[in-house]
Amino acid sequence: MTPFAAVLCDFDGVLRHFDHAAQADIEARYGLPLMKTAFDPELIMPATVGHVTEEQWAASVVAALGGDERARQAVGEFMRIGFWVDEEVRALLARVQEHVPVVIVTNAMDTLEQHMDLLGLTYFADDVVSSARVGVAKPDRRIYEIAAERAGADPERCLFVDDRLQNVEAARALGMTGLHYRTYQDLAAVLG
């Protein structure tokens, strides 16, 4: 079915999606730069590589936004924004998984396993390489090497899928085939 020995797939932006309209609404209602602050590398990277918990990260975002009740409420709403699985992507990856390993490779926090459980994805992938658990995040080459090793495939035989071009380029630098994901059709065109 596929010319690849393994498919290494990002989680957020490919398989899982968030309500971006809700994020924008929270920012507008509170008049706070919530997204810019929440995803500031200095705040998010410690949580992404497992040095702090998601709860500690959220507290650091509140503090960076002024530490008042308005900031706490805004971050609290942000943390409760819903997410869902792209069922077309899930079905396509499940078909691929009948032939080759599918490994989730994600920059995540310590709550990833809870989120996957909520989405019914706990046993979906052959393995999950979470940056919070392995201590390195994309685009660091080590996370790709870990994923290929866990898949039991040479990097040159892996397809790496991510919605961030920087991460795809890092995979390509290791000899992987990289797919910059924008739509389901991008993935279907490569995997059939």
Residue pairs with C-beta under 8 A, 6 or more apart in sequence:
1 95
1 96
1 98
1 99
1 100
1 191
1 192
2 96
2 99
2 100
2 159
2 191
2 192
4 100
4 153
4 157
4 158
4 159
4 177
5 100
5 101
5 151
5 152
5 153
5 154
5 157
5 158
6 100
6 101
6 102
6 103
6 148
6 151
6 152
6 153
6 157
6 158
6 159
7 93
7 96
7 100
7 101
7 102
7 103
7 158
7 159
7 161
7 191
8 103
8 105
8 129
8 144
8 147
8 148
8 151
8 158
8 159
8 160
8 161
8 171
8 176
9 15
9 93
9 102
9 103
9 104
9 105
9 125
9 160
9 161
9 162
10 104
10 105
10 106
10 138
10 161
10 162
10 163
10 164
10 167
10 181
11 104
11 105
11 106
11 108
11 112
12 18
12 106
12 107
12 108
12 163
13 162
13 163
13 164
13 181
14 86
14 89
14 161
14 162
14 163
14 181
14 187
15 85
15 86
15 89
15 90
15 93
15 104
15 121
16 83
16 84
16 85
16 86
16 115
16 119
17 83
17 84
17 85
17 86
18 81
18 82
18 83
19 81
19 82
19 83
22 81
22 82
23 34
23 35
23 78
23 81
26 34
26 74
26 77
26 78
26 81
27 33
27 34
27 35
27 74
29 74
30 70
30 71
30 73
30 74
32 65
32 66
32 70
32 71
32 74
33 65
34 61
34 65
34 74
34 75
34 78
37 43
37 61
37 64
37 65
38 44
38 61
38 75
38 78
40 64
43 57
43 60
43 61
43 64
44 57
45 137
46 52
46 56
46 57
47 53
47 54
47 56
47 57
47 109
47 110
47 132
48 107
48 108
48 109
48 131
48 132
48 137
49 131
49 132
49 135
49 136
49 137
50 110
50 131
50 132
50 133
50 135
52 60
53 109
53 110
54 109
54 110
54 111
57 109
58 75
58 79
61 71
61 75
62 71
62 72
62 75
63 71
65 71
65 74
65 75
83 115
83 119
84 119
85 119
85 120
85 121
86 184
88 184
89 184
89 187
90 121
90 124
92 184
92 187
92 188
92 191
93 102
93 124
93 125
94 124
95 191
96 102
96 191
97 125
97 126
100 153
101 126
101 127
101 151
101 152
101 153
102 125
102 126
103 125
103 126
103 127
103 128
103 129
103 147
103 150
103 151
104 124
104 125
104 127
104 128
104 129
104 130
105 129
105 138
105 143
105 144
105 147
105 160
105 162
106 112
106 128
106 129
106 130
106 131
107 131
107 137
107 138
108 130
108 131
108 132
109 132
110 132
112 128
112 130
112 132
113 122
113 130
116 122
116 124
116 128
126 150
126 151
127 147
127 150
127 151
129 143
129 146
129 147
129 150
131 137
131 138
131 143
134 142
134 143
134 146
136 142
136 143
136 146
137 143
138 144
138 162
138 164
138 166
138 167
138 170
139 166
139 167
139 169
139 170
140 170
141 170
141 173
141 174
144 155
144 160
144 170
144 171
144 174
144 176
145 155
145 174
147 158
148 154
148 155
148 158
148 174
148 176
151 158
155 174
155 175
155 176
156 175
156 176
158 171
158 176
158 177
159 176
159 177
159 178
159 179
159 190
159 191
160 167
160 168
160 171
160 172
160 176
160 177
160 178
160 179
161 168
161 178
161 179
161 181
161 187
162 168
162 171
162 178
162 179
162 180
162 181
163 180
163 181
163 182
165 180
168 178
168 179
168 180
169 178
171 178
172 178
179 186
179 187
179 190
180 186
181 187
